[in-house]
Amino acid sequence: MTAAAGSAIEVTLGLILLLFAVGLLAGWIDAVVGGGGLVQLPALLLVPGITAVQALATNKVGSIAGTTVSSLTYLRRVTPDRSATFPAAGLALVGSVLGAMLAALMPEAVLRPAILAVLVAVAVFTLMKPSLGAEARLRFPPDSAAHHTSAWALGFFVGVYDGALGPGTGSFLVIGFVALIGFSFLQASASSKVINWATNLGALLFFIPAGHVVWSLGLAMALGNLTGGYIGARTAIRLGSGFVRVVFIVVVGAMVLSMGWSMLSGALGR
């Protein structure tokens, strides 16, 4: 597939404005808790003439714009655990490149039920522990090997997932930092934005040279993401971990319903 594959897509002003609006909403969701790909990727897949790999690649152009501005906004106001976050971001970038290379070979028929099961488990786990993420309760001493390797492994494996498929990456990072590392939801959101920026970059390092990006659509989403990411990060910082937790539960619930409906529709269609 080359860049020319996108030439069959009819780009209209209405489509550009629609994708800007989708990017705005996705950027806000992504900045607060992650999961903006749940909004962006399905919207791109509905564009006539676009392929799945083009949609995945174009989604990354919008996403990296949003994660850039939200990361910078968080870093100015929330002090992250740098020794855990930044190495995890580097490993996430490597993982994302590997995931993007595997995207064309990914057996979605196997992965989708597994991802759905994980999302249901995450939602139930979060609902059953109302104090989870309200404040930082580190599982390991902050200077310990266990603390660092847990964060770094989380970054790498979620990076592979993001490069290969994508939706829910931010949510997986947030719940991973809260449940495995012991960060508050606000701290976890800040760290997840830095790592999610790295995964988006890693995927684009493969997708752009391969010619999979539809730039007119990606740049429209990127502008929306920039705006939504800035507003979302400031909203999360102002309202705190309790607000982030509520949005997290809503987003994960929407992801479960969306993926469940998609799988059911596919099964009935067959």
C-alpha positions as CSV (number, residue, x, y, z in Angstrom):
1,M,0.0,0.0,0.0
2,T,1.4,3.4,-0.9
3,A,0.4,7.0,-0.4
4,A,-1.4,6.8,-3.8
5,A,-3.9,4.5,-2.2
6,G,-5.4,7.5,-0.4
7,S,-6.0,9.3,-3.7
8,A,-9.3,7.5,-4.2
9,I,-10.7,9.2,-1.1
10,E,-12.9,12.2,-1.8
11,V,-11.9,14.9,0.6
12,T,-14.6,17.5,1.1
13,L,-14.9,20.5,3.3
14,G,-17.7,18.7,5.2
15,L,-15.5,15.7,5.8
16,I,-12.6,18.0,7.0
17,L,-14.9,19.8,9.5
18,L,-16.4,16.6,10.7
19,L,-12.9,15.1,11.4
20,F,-11.8,18.3,13.1
21,A,-14.8,17.9,15.5
22,V,-14.0,14.3,16.1
23,G,-10.4,15.2,16.8
24,L,-11.5,17.9,19.2
25,L,-13.5,15.4,21.3
26,A,-10.9,12.7,21.0
27,G,-8.2,15.1,22.1
28,W,-10.1,16.1,25.2
29,I,-10.9,12.5,26.2
30,D,-7.3,11.4,25.5
31,A,-5.8,14.3,27.6
32,V,-8.1,13.5,30.6
33,V,-7.8,9.7,30.7
34,G,-6.8,8.2,27.3
35,G,-9.0,6.3,24.9
36,G,-9.4,9.0,22.3
37,G,-8.7,6.4,19.6
38,L,-12.1,4.9,20.4
39,V,-13.6,8.0,18.8
40,Q,-11.1,8.8,16.1
41,L,-10.4,5.3,14.6
42,P,-14.0,4.3,14.0
43,A,-14.7,7.7,12.4
44,L,-11.8,7.2,10.0
45,L,-12.9,3.7,9.2
46,L,-16.2,5.1,8.0
47,V,-14.5,7.4,5.4
48,P,-15.3,5.9,2.0
49,G,-12.3,4.4,0.2
50,I,-10.0,4.3,3.2
51,T,-8.2,1.1,4.2
52,A,-7.8,-0.2,7.8
53,V,-4.0,0.4,7.8
54,Q,-4.5,4.0,6.3
55,A,-7.1,4.7,9.1
56,L,-4.7,3.4,11.8
57,A,-1.8,5.5,10.4
58,T,-3.9,8.6,9.9
59,N,-5.2,8.3,13.4
60,K,-1.6,8.5,14.7
61,V,-1.1,11.9,13.0
62,G,-4.1,13.3,15.0
63,S,-3.1,11.6,18.2
64,I,0.5,12.8,18.3
65,A,-0.7,16.4,18.0
66,G,-3.0,16.0,21.0
67,T,-0.5,14.1,23.1
68,T,2.1,16.7,22.4
69,V,0.1,19.6,23.8
70,S,-1.4,17.6,26.7
71,S,2.0,16.2,27.7
72,L,3.5,19.7,27.8
73,T,0.5,21.0,29.8
74,Y,0.8,18.2,32.3
75,L,4.5,18.5,32.7
76,R,4.2,22.2,33.5
77,R,1.7,21.5,36.3
78,V,2.2,17.9,37.5
79,T,5.7,16.6,38.4
80,P,6.0,13.0,37.0
81,D,8.2,10.2,38.3
82,R,10.8,10.9,35.7
83,S,12.9,7.8,36.4
84,A,9.9,5.6,35.7
85,T,8.2,7.6,33.0
86,F,10.9,8.7,30.6
87,P,12.6,5.3,30.2
88,A,9.2,3.7,29.8
89,A,8.5,6.2,27.0
90,G,11.7,5.1,25.2
91,L,10.8,1.5,25.5
92,A,7.2,2.3,24.4
93,L,8.6,3.9,21.3
94,V,10.5,0.8,20.4
95,G,7.5,-1.4,21.1
96,S,5.3,0.8,19.0
97,V,7.6,0.5,16.0
98,L,7.4,-3.3,16.4
99,G,3.7,-3.2,16.8
100,A,3.2,-1.1,13.7
101,M,5.3,-3.5,11.6
102,L,3.0,-6.3,12.8
103,A,-0.2,-4.4,12.2
104,A,-0.9,-5.9,8.7
105,L,-0.5,-9.4,10.2
106,M,-2.4,-8.9,13.4
107,P,-5.2,-11.5,13.8
108,E,-8.0,-9.2,14.9
109,A,-10.4,-12.1,15.2
110,V,-8.3,-13.4,18.1
111,L,-7.3,-10.1,19.6
112,R,-10.6,-8.3,19.8
113,P,-12.3,-10.8,22.3
114,A,-9.1,-10.7,24.4
115,I,-9.1,-6.9,24.5
116,L,-12.8,-6.8,25.3
117,A,-12.2,-9.2,28.2
118,V,-9.4,-7.1,29.5
119,L,-11.5,-3.9,29.3
120,V,-14.4,-5.6,31.2
121,A,-11.9,-6.7,33.9
122,V,-10.4,-3.2,34.2
123,A,-13.9,-1.6,34.5
124,V,-15.0,-4.1,37.2
125,F,-11.7,-3.8,39.1
126,T,-12.0,0.0,39.1
127,L,-15.6,0.0,40.2
128,M,-15.0,-2.4,43.0
129,K,-12.2,-0.3,44.4
130,P,-13.6,3.2,44.8
131,S,-10.5,4.5,46.5
132,L,-8.2,3.3,43.8
133,G,-6.2,6.1,42.3
134,A,-7.6,8.8,44.7
135,E,-4.1,9.3,45.9
136,A,-0.6,7.8,45.3
137,R,0.0,4.5,47.1
138,L,3.2,3.2,45.6
139,R,3.5,-0.6,45.5
140,F,7.3,-0.5,45.7
141,P,9.9,2.0,47.0
142,P,10.3,4.8,44.3
143,D,14.1,4.1,44.0
144,S,13.7,0.3,43.7
145,A,14.3,-2.0,40.7
146,A,10.8,-3.4,41.0
147,H,9.3,0.1,40.7
148,H,11.3,1.0,37.6
149,T,11.1,-2.4,35.8
150,S,7.3,-2.5,36.3
151,A,6.9,0.9,34.7
152,W,9.3,0.1,31.9
153,A,7.7,-3.2,31.1
154,L,4.3,-1.5,31.0
155,G,5.5,1.1,28.6
156,F,7.0,-1.5,26.2
157,F,4.0,-3.9,26.1
158,V,1.4,-1.2,25.8
159,G,3.7,0.4,23.1
160,V,3.5,-2.8,21.0
161,Y,-0.3,-2.8,21.4
162,D,-0.6,0.8,20.4
163,G,1.5,0.4,17.3
164,A,-0.5,-2.7,16.2
165,L,-4.0,-1.6,17.0
166,G,-4.3,1.5,19.2
167,P,-7.7,2.2,20.8
168,G,-7.6,2.3,24.6
169,T,-3.8,2.7,24.8
170,G,-4.1,5.7,27.2
171,S,-6.6,3.8,29.4
172,F,-4.4,0.8,29.6
173,L,-1.5,3.0,30.6
174,V,-3.5,4.8,33.2
175,I,-4.9,1.7,34.9
176,G,-1.5,0.1,34.7
177,F,0.2,3.0,36.5
178,V,-2.6,3.1,39.1
179,A,-3.0,-0.6,39.8
180,L,0.6,-1.9,39.2
181,I,2.7,1.1,40.2
182,G,0.4,2.8,42.7
183,F,0.2,6.3,41.1
184,S,-2.9,8.5,41.6
185,F,-5.2,8.9,38.6
186,L,-3.8,12.4,38.0
187,Q,-0.2,11.2,38.2
188,A,-1.0,8.2,36.0
189,S,-2.6,10.5,33.4
190,A,0.4,12.7,33.3
191,S,2.8,9.8,32.8
192,S,0.6,8.1,30.3
193,K,0.5,11.2,28.1
194,V,4.3,11.2,27.8
195,I,4.4,7.5,27.0
196,N,1.5,7.8,24.6
197,W,3.3,10.5,22.7
198,A,6.3,8.2,22.3
199,T,4.0,5.3,21.0
200,N,2.4,7.6,18.5
201,L,5.9,8.7,17.2
202,G,7.1,5.2,17.0
203,A,4.1,4.1,14.9
204,L,4.6,7.1,12.6
205,L,8.2,6.2,12.1
206,F,7.0,3.1,10.3
207,F,3.7,4.4,8.8
208,I,5.0,7.6,7.2
209,P,7.8,6.1,5.1
210,A,5.5,3.3,4.1
211,G,3.0,5.8,2.7
212,H,0.0,4.8,4.8
213,V,-1.0,8.3,6.1
214,V,-3.8,10.3,4.4
215,W,-2.4,13.7,5.3
216,S,-5.4,15.9,4.6
217,L,-7.6,13.9,7.0
218,G,-4.8,13.5,9.5
219,L,-4.0,17.2,9.7
220,A,-7.7,18.1,10.2
221,M,-7.8,15.7,13.1
222,A,-4.4,17.0,14.4
223,L,-5.8,20.5,14.7
224,G,-8.8,19.3,16.6
225,N,-6.6,17.2,18.9
226,L,-4.3,20.2,19.7
227,T,-7.3,22.1,20.9
228,G,-9.0,19.3,22.7
229,G,-5.8,18.1,24.3
230,Y,-5.0,21.5,25.8
231,I,-8.5,21.9,27.2
232,G,-8.6,18.4,28.5
233,A,-5.3,18.5,30.3
234,R,-6.2,21.8,32.0
235,T,-9.6,20.3,33.0
236,A,-8.1,17.2,34.5
237,I,-5.5,19.2,36.5
238,R,-8.1,21.6,37.8
239,L,-10.7,18.9,38.8
240,G,-8.2,16.3,40.1
241,S,-8.1,12.5,40.4
242,G,-11.7,12.0,41.3
243,F,-12.9,13.6,38.1
244,V,-10.3,11.6,36.0
245,R,-11.5,8.4,37.6
246,V,-15.1,9.1,36.6
247,V,-14.2,9.9,33.0
248,F,-12.0,6.7,33.0
249,I,-14.9,4.5,34.0
250,V,-17.2,6.2,31.4
251,V,-14.6,5.8,28.6
252,V,-13.8,2.2,29.4
253,G,-17.5,1.4,29.6
254,A,-18.0,3.0,26.1
255,M,-15.1,1.0,24.8
256,V,-16.6,-2.3,26.1
257,L,-20.0,-1.5,24.5
258,S,-18.5,-0.4,21.2
259,M,-16.2,-3.4,20.9
260,G,-18.9,-5.8,22.1
261,W,-21.4,-4.4,19.5
262,S,-18.8,-4.6,16.8
263,M,-18.0,-8.2,17.5
264,L,-21.7,-9.1,17.8
265,S,-22.5,-7.4,14.5
266,G,-19.7,-9.2,12.8
267,A,-20.8,-12.5,14.2
268,L,-24.4,-12.0,13.1
269,G,-23.2,-10.8,9.7
270,R,-21.4,-14.0,9.1
